[in-house]
Amino acid sequence: MHAMMMKSLILLPLLASNGIVSGSPILTTGGGGDGNGGNGSGGSFDMFLTWSPFGFLGNVSIGTPPQPVTSFVDWTWIGQYAFTTTCHGDAERTWDCFAKDQAIFNQSKSHTFRNESASYPSRTWNPNHFFFYEDLSVDYASDIETIGPSSTRLIIQAADQHFSLTDAPYPFAGVYGLSPVFKADNASIQSPFYQAWLAGAWPEPFVAFHYCYNGSVDTSKSTCQGHDGLQTLGAYNESLVQGDLSWYDIEFFPEVNVVDFVYEPAIYNYWTLNLTKLSLGDKAQALNKSTGAGAIFDHASYGRGAPLSVNAYAELISTTAASQITLESPPNNGNQSFYQVDCAKITTFPPIRYQFQGHERLWEITPSNYVEKLDDLCILNVRTLGDGDFIAGNFGETFAKDKYVVFDFEKNKVGLADLSW
């Protein structure tokens, strides 16, 4: 999940959407929005995304009558998590754990809420990427989740908060997980989209993403209906695909729980591709031969910055004649140092190129996308993991610029294409 929940809290406006959606191989044009997104005639839906320091936020509703649960949309989480009234196991102690204006899902006000603990015992992760070394504890329940045209009973993770979050509210009340699902996974570790698709609530097993970032050629963000991004559920939009989609099988990569997302008990449900080549321009950079190299797709805060190894970053620093700088607000949350470059020379820098197992295609992050302009400074926006040669990296916001990303939940594949603006 990410360092998101321990960062400074900023209240942000939320979403809503309207869109053009399609599923392969049929192109479907969608209808109007409802303030949360747009759905096509086939029942697919464009969830509008709002950028936040934590990651992208989207709107879902849970319960009957529906309660809005603004959710952090997370490619690396395994369910629908929701803050509930429960604090230290007691549904009456809510405000001992939360700030007074924290939005929550009040399970007692939903007449369709069911306790599912007989089937799925409560679970605690420590450490975790919600709260690090504080307990992440959930009770399993089921209720009706509504997103656009989809309204389905799902297994959800109802939070039982074990420590105080009273300092300030989060700008969301839940996490909408979009991790892949493996054959042996029961509903307690199945993403809400997957559960709904299995139930027939989505027409196709696809989830697609594109990012209307500041500085893109789409200056009005028209392809995102004026929002920061679109997470299309139940289809993908062929009109946003330039050329063809390249499809890649995901890999089981246990090293992720060592160098990237550390959970106990461990979680391994990630959209991870096998990275086969990494280069700065045409200059190849070494990959770790003992562990392999994992490209983990994650568009939250850990996905900010171009993913490089420590050694490749040193090479880029040398190539760009960068100088170290201390920043109060760095462009990503990695532990590496940051470096500034000469803004006038950005066009002379090499692109960062990646190749994934399954295709010869090289995917680039251009210099204009890996150099972040902060006021009058130009900063290398790079994020490293591990030591030495490339072990793992998070491929998210920075990588996704000018690309279309599709997840196939039926075949566990990642589809990539250049974005047709």
N, C-alpha and C positions, 0 to 999 in steps of 0.2 A: 503494500500500500504506500507508503512513502512518509517522508518527514513532514508531510503536510500538516498533521494535526498538532504538531508542536511549534509551528511557526506563529508569527504574530497574526492576530485575528482581524480580518477586515470584512465588514459587511458589504456585500456586493449585490447589485441588481440581478434578478434572475430572468431567465429565458423566455422562450416561446418560439413556435415555428410553423412554417408553411413550406412546402417544397415540391421538388420534382424527384420522383423516386422510380427505381426500376430494379427488376430482378433479372438475372441472366436466364435465358437469352432474350427475354421480352422486355421492351422498353415501355414503361408505364408512366404517364404524366399524372401528377398528383393534384389534388384539389386544395381548397383553402385551409387556413390555419384556425386553431381554436385558442390561441394564446399560449400554447405549450409546444406546438409543432404542427406539421402538415402531414396528412396521410393520403396515399394514393388510392386508386380505385381497387387495387389488389389487397389493401389492408396493411401495406408497409407505412412507415412513419419516419419523418425527419424530426429528430429531437434537436431543438436549438441549444447550443452550448454557449455558456458565458465563461470567459477566462477569469481565473482567480489565482492568487498566489499558491493555492493548494493544487490546482488543476482545473479541469473544466467542470462546470456545474450544469445540471439538467433537472427537469421537473418530472416527478412521478407522483402518483397518489396511491395510498394504501388504506384499506379498510372499507367498511360500509356503515354510514356514508363515507365517501372518500375524503381522506385527510391529505392535503398537499405535503409531500416530503421532499423538499429540495435535496437533491442527491449529488454528491461528488461522483462523477462518472469515471470508473477506474478499470482499465484493461487488465490489471494485475490482482483483482480481488475476486473471491470465489462465491459471492452471494449478494443478496440484498440485505445490507446492514441498516439498522435504524435505531437511533436514540429513542428509548421508551421512558416511561415514568419510573422504571425500576432502578433503585439505587441501593447498593449493599443488600440485594435480595428482597427489598421492600418497596412495593409500588407506591407507598405513601410518603417516601422520603426523597422524592424527586429533587427538590431544591437544595438538599444537602450536597448534591453532586453537580448540579448545573447552574449556570447563570440564570437569573430570573427571566430574561427575555430570550433564552435558548428555545428554538423551535424543536419540538419533539413529536413523535408519533404516540398518541395516547391510546394504548391498546384497549383500555376499559370503555372507550367510546365507540369501538367498532363491534357491531353485533355479529360479524363474521370471523372474528379473531379466535383462533384455536391454539391451545397449548399442544405442542407435538413432542414433548419431552419423553414420552413413552417410546417413541420411535427413534428420536435423535437426542441423546443425552447432551446436557449443557457442555460447553467447551471453553477453555481458557488458553490463550496463547501468551507466552512470556519467554523470550522477547517477541516483539512484533513491530510492524511498521505503522501502526496507529499511534501507539503510546510508548513505544520502545520498551523500557523495563518496568512499566506499569501494566497491570493485567488488562488484556483485551478479553472480556468475558461475554458470552452470548448464550441465551436460551433459544431453543428452536421452537418456532410457531408457524402457523400458516394463516394467510389472509389473502384478500383479493387485491392484486396490484393492477393499476390502470395506467397505461401509457398510450395516448392516442386511441387507436381502434382496439387495442388489446386490453382485455379485462379478464384476469386469470387468477385462480387460487395457486399460490406459490408457497414453498417453504422459505421463510425469512429468518434472519438472524436478529433477534430482539435483544438489544443491549441490556446487560446488567452492569451498571457502572460501579466500579469498586474504588474510585478515588475522586477527588474534587476537580471539577472543571468550572469552578464558579467565577473565575477572574473575568471572563468575557465570553460571549456566545460565539459559536461557529456560524459561518454563513450557510450552513447546510444542516440537515437533520438525519442524513443517511448516506450510504455509499451504494451506488448501482454498479455491482461488479460485472465485468465482462470477460473473465478468464475462460480459457478453453476447458472442456469437460472430457475426461477420459472414461473408458468403458466401465471401469470398476467404481466410479464415483457415484455415491448415492445423492439424494436431493439436498443433503445438508452441505454439500460442496459443489453444487451446480449453480451456475450463474442464472439470474432471473430470466434473462433473454432465452437461454437454452431451455429452461423449464417451460416457459410460455410457448416456445416453438414446438416442443414435444407435445404440448397440449393442443396444438393446432391454432394457436392465437396469432402466429406470424406466418405469412405465406411461404417464406423461404428461409434457409438457415444462415443468411448473410447479415453482417453488421458492417457498415462502411463509415469512413471518416474522411472529412477534409477540413482544412484549417484556413480560415480567412484572416491571416495574420496581418498585423500592421506593417506596411511596406510592400505588400503583395501588389501584383498588377491590378487586382480587383479592389481598387481604392475605396469603393462604396460598399464592399462586402455583399454585393448583390447575389453572388452564388450561395451565400449563407443567409439570404433574406435579411441582411443588415446585422447579423450576429457574428460571434467570433468563430464559430465552427458548427458543423452539422454531424450528428451521429445518427446515421440512417439505420433503422431497425427493420429487418424482414426483407431486405432487398439491397441492391446497389444501383447507382445512377449511371447508366452507360454514357450519358451525355457529358459526364465529368471525366471520362476515361479517354486519354489521348493515346491512340494506338491500341495495343492489347494489354490486358492484365497478365502479369507473370505470376503463376501460382507456385507456392513453396510449401512443402511439408514441414510441420513444426517438429522440434526435437525435444526429447526428455533430457534436461540439463541439470543434474543435481548440484553443480557448482554454484548455481544461482542462490542457494540457501547458505552459502559460505561467504560470497563476496558482494552480494547485492541485497536481496531481501531475506533477512535472517528471522525465521520464525521457529518457535518450539511449541507444539510439534510442527515439523517442517511442512511447507507448502511448495508444490512443484508445478502447479497449473499456470503455465505462462506461454504466451505466444512467442516461442523462442525458435529462431532460425540458426542454422549452422553457417557461421561466417567463414568463407573460404579464401577471401582476399581482402586486404586493406591496403590502401596506398594514399600517399600525398602526391597528387598529380600522377605521374607515372612511376614514382619511386615507391616500391613495395615496402610495407612494414610487417614485421614478424608477428605471427600468431602463436599463442601458447600451444606447444605440441603435446603436453602431457594431459591437459584438461580438455583441449579443443577450445573453440571460441564461440560464445553464445551471443546472439543479437536478440535482446529481449524487448518486445514492443510494449511501450509504456508512455502514454501521453500526459501523465501528471507531472508533478514537480521534478521527479527523478529523470524524466525524459527531456529536460531542458539542457541544452548544450550538446555539441557534437561528440558522440562517443568515440574516445580514443584510448589507447593504452598509455601508460606512463611514458614508455619509450617513444611512441609516436608523437606524443605531445611535446616532448623535448625536441624532437626533430622539427616539429612545426614552429616552435618558439625560435629555434635557430634559423629556420628558413625565412621567417617573417621579421627577423631582427627585433623581436618583442622584448619589452622590459617589464620586470615585475612591478606590480602595483597592489596596494591595499585598498579594498573597496568596502564602504559601509553597506552597500546593497549590491552584491554581485549578481550576475545574470543567471547563475544556477547554484544549487545547494551542495555541490560536490566538495570533497575535502582537499582538492588540489589547489595550488596557488593560481592567481590570475595575472594576466599579462596584457599590456597595452601595446598597440601597434600604430604605425603612421597611417592616419586615415587616407592620405593621398595615395597610398600604395596598395590598397585593398585589391584592386583589379589585377595586380601582378601576383597575388598569392595563389597557391595551388588549390584545386578542388580536393575535397576528401572523398575518396571512392571506396565503395563496399561491394563485394560480390557474395551472394548467398548460394548455398548448395541447391542445385536444381536448374540453374540458368547461368549462362555466360554473362548476362547483362550486368553492367556496373552502374550502381546508383550513387549519385553525387550529392554532397552538400557543398554548395558554391560558397566562395569567400564572403559574398554579401550576406549569406545566411548564417555563417559561423562567426562573423565579426559583429558584435553587438555595439551599437552606438549609445553611449550613456552621456548625455549632455555633449560636451566637446571631446569626449574620450572615445576611442575605438578599442574594444576589449575582445580578446579571443574567448569566445563562449564555447569552451571545451569542458567535458566532464569525464573523469577517469575513474576506473575501478581496479582494484588489485594492484599488483606490482609488475614491473618489467613489461613483457610482451602481452598482447591482447588476450584477456580471458573472457570478459563479458562487458557489455555496454547496454545502455538503455536508449532505445530508438523511439523517440517521441516527437515533441513539438518541433525541435530543430531539424531532425531528419525528415519529418512529414511535410515541411514546407514545399509547396509546388508538387506534391504527390497525392495520390489517392490510395487509401489503405482499406482493404477489405478482409474481414475474417469470415471463414466458412466453418460454422460450428458443427456441421455434419461430417465433413472430411478432415477437420483440423488442419486447415491450410490458411496461409496468409497470401493475399493477392496484392500486388503492387503495380501501379501505373503512373505515368506522368499525368498531372492534373490538367484537364482541358478547361482553362479559365473562360 
